[in-house]
Amino acid sequence: MGQYDTLKKAILGFSSMGAAALLEIPEARTVFNQFKQLLNEGLVRAAEKSGDEWQVNSWVKEGILLGMRLGRLQESSVALDNQGTGFAFIDKDTYPLKKMTLANNVRIVPGGSAVRDGSYLAPSVVMMPPAYVNVGAYVDEGTMIDSHALVGSCAQVGKKVHLSAGVQVGGVLEPVGAMPVIIEDEVMVGGNCGIYEGTIVKERAVIGTGVILNGSTPVYDLARNVIYRKTAEAPLVIPAGAVVVAGSRRIKGDFAAEHGLSIYTPVIIKYRDERTDSATALEEALR
């Protein structure tokens, strides 16, 4: 990020100012537009991997929030016929729909999907309708975003990830120092999963249908006899190659025992093997 130190300094300077004052400084929007172009090209990211650890780039989040303060409400529309009839939208003028062309080599299948400006979709990404990618998100090569899936603000999604139908990848813009959700390379996420609150899913993990991962629910690893939790110092981390399914555990107490109550919890039942690889193999023809 050293090459962008001047931009970073300018963004941090403007971030301390109120919206009214910013609107009186033309340079603020110029700086923001330069920053947003870098976001669109994937050259700056809300979080980056350094060695084996992920680091939050708080200044990038500050830049995104700067755009929110600079923006003014604007009406726009997408025409569906020759008479101009179509969908109308009202949003900040700093964050319109992202303009995509054939040069991006991204396949967005017709049917109601949208990508917000200030996000990055690498070549060979596929979006099935309807799906949504929010500002600050980074989606790497060969990833499939299936129907009704959300990639939230600042989420970082690796190469050859499959986000199945109904998957919700949570976003985070505030607090600015918080870790966004991170899904590393070749992760398979089953239908109707939710991954929230800065959870990190390491490479080649498999998240079974309906699994919810967040900061308040521990994950029980039956293969290694370990419990994974989010702490004040570190996010919840799902190990590389883990196969996670939706499970439950008994609730303590006489009342719970009397009524046979249990509570949801994710469970790691094993780690990837040849059988798992065969069951989760991606179909390259779809890309």
DAHU-V983724 format. One record per residue. N is the residue number from 1. RES is the residue in one letter. PHI is phi in degrees with one decimal (999 if undefined). Layout:
# DAHU-V983724
N;RES;PHI
N;RES;PHI
This chain:
# DAHU-V983724
1;M;999
2;G;-57.3
3;Q;-67.5
4;Y;-109.5
5;D;-60.6
6;T;-64.2
7;L;-63.8
8;K;-58.0
9;K;-61.6
10;A;-65.1
11;I;-62.4
12;L;-65.0
13;G;-66.3
14;F;-70.3
15;S;-65.2
16;S;-83.5
17;M;-98.9
18;G;-77.4
19;A;-60.9
20;A;-61.7
21;A;-67.7
22;L;-61.4
23;L;-64.8
24;E;-91.5
25;I;-119.0
26;P;-57.1
27;E;-62.4
28;A;-61.7
29;R;-70.4
30;T;-62.1
31;V;-63.1
32;F;-62.3
33;N;-62.6
34;Q;-63.4
35;F;-63.5
36;K;-63.9
37;Q;-61.6
38;L;-66.1
39;L;-60.9
40;N;-62.4
41;E;-92.6
42;G;74.0
43;L;-88.2
44;V;-124.2
45;R;-137.6
46;A;-67.9
47;A;-151.9
48;E;-139.3
49;K;-88.4
50;S;-122.3
51;G;69.2
52;D;-99.5
53;E;-112.8
54;W;-96.6
55;Q;-118.6
56;V;-81.6
57;N;-96.7
58;S;-60.0
59;W;-65.3
60;V;-67.7
61;K;-63.5
62;E;-60.5
63;G;-64.7
64;I;-64.5
65;L;-66.6
66;L;-59.0
67;G;-62.4
68;M;-63.6
69;R;-73.9
70;L;-77.1
71;G;-71.6
72;R;-120.6
73;L;-61.1
74;Q;-139.1
75;E;-92.4
76;S;-140.3
77;S;-150.4
78;V;-117.9
79;A;-74.4
80;L;-111.3
81;D;-150.3
82;N;-69.7
83;Q;-86.4
84;G;86.1
85;T;-69.9
86;G;-179.9
87;F;-87.2
88;A;-109.0
89;F;-132.5
90;I;-131.2
91;D;-153.8
92;K;-63.1
93;D;-68.6
94;T;-79.5
95;Y;-132.0
96;P;-76.8
97;L;-63.8
98;K;-70.7
99;K;-84.9
100;M;-115.8
101;T;-131.1
102;L;-57.9
103;A;-64.0
104;N;-71.5
105;N;55.9
106;V;-112.8
107;R;-100.6
108;I;-113.6
109;V;-70.3
110;P;-58.5
111;G;139.4
112;G;102.5
113;S;-79.1
114;A;-149.0
115;V;-125.2
116;R;-84.3
117;D;-58.1
118;G;92.2
119;S;-120.9
120;Y;-127.7
121;L;-118.1
122;A;-74.8
123;P;-54.7
124;S;76.4
125;V;-69.6
126;V;-123.8
127;M;-118.0
128;M;-97.0
129;P;-85.4
130;P;-86.6
131;A;-146.3
132;Y;-144.0
133;V;-121.0
134;N;-95.4
135;V;-58.8
136;G;83.7
137;A;-71.5
138;Y;-130.7
139;V;-122.5
140;D;-88.0
141;E;-58.2
142;G;74.7
143;T;-82.6
144;M;-107.2
145;I;-107.8
146;D;-84.1
147;S;-57.9
148;H;61.0
149;A;-96.1
150;L;-122.0
151;V;-110.9
152;G;-74.8
153;S;-56.8
154;C;72.2
155;A;-61.0
156;Q;-115.9
157;V;-119.9
158;G;-82.4
159;K;-78.5
160;K;51.3
161;V;-88.0
162;H;-115.9
163;L;-100.0
164;S;-71.0
165;A;-56.7
166;G;81.4
167;V;-72.2
168;Q;-116.9
169;V;-101.8
170;G;-64.7
171;G;-111.8
172;V;-154.6
173;L;-115.5
174;E;-141.2
175;P;-62.6
176;V;-65.1
177;G;-86.0
178;A;-73.8
179;M;-72.1
180;P;-75.5
181;V;-66.1
182;I;-128.8
183;I;-121.4
184;E;-78.7
185;D;-58.5
186;E;60.2
187;V;-83.6
188;M;-107.7
189;V;-113.5
190;G;-72.3
191;G;-59.8
192;N;59.2
193;C;-85.1
194;G;-130.1
195;I;-124.7
196;Y;-134.8
197;E;56.5
198;G;73.5
199;T;-62.1
200;I;-111.4
201;V;-106.0
202;K;-75.2
203;E;-54.8
204;R;64.1
205;A;-70.4
206;V;-122.2
207;I;-106.0
208;G;-67.9
209;T;-51.5
210;G;79.7
211;V;-73.9
212;I;-114.7
213;L;-118.1
214;N;-150.3
215;G;-80.5
216;S;-109.9
217;T;-113.2
218;P;-69.2
219;V;-115.0
220;Y;-99.4
221;D;-98.7
222;L;-71.6
223;A;-75.8
224;R;-118.7
225;N;55.7
226;V;-131.1
227;I;-113.5
228;Y;-104.8
229;R;-139.4
230;K;-75.5
231;T;-123.4
232;A;-65.5
233;E;-100.1
234;A;-145.8
235;P;-77.0
236;L;-67.7
237;V;-123.6
238;I;-93.3
239;P;-63.3
240;A;-59.1
241;G;76.5
242;A;-68.1
243;V;-108.9
244;V;-108.3
245;V;-125.9
246;A;-77.3
247;G;-134.7
248;S;-150.7
249;R;-139.5
250;R;-65.8
251;I;-94.8
252;K;-73.3
253;G;113.0
254;D;-63.5
255;F;-62.9
256;A;-63.0
257;A;-65.6
258;E;-60.8
259;H;-101.0
260;G;63.9
261;L;-83.9
262;S;-139.9
263;I;-127.0
264;Y;-64.0
265;T;-156.5
266;P;-76.0
267;V;-131.1
268;I;-88.1
269;I;-94.2
270;K;-171.3
271;Y;-118.0
272;R;-55.1
273;D;-137.8
274;E;-60.6
275;R;-65.6
276;T;-64.6
277;D;-59.0
278;S;-65.5
279;A;-72.7
280;T;-112.2
281;A;-59.0
282;L;-83.9
283;E;-94.8
284;E;-63.1
285;A;-61.7
286;L;-72.3
287;R;-105.2
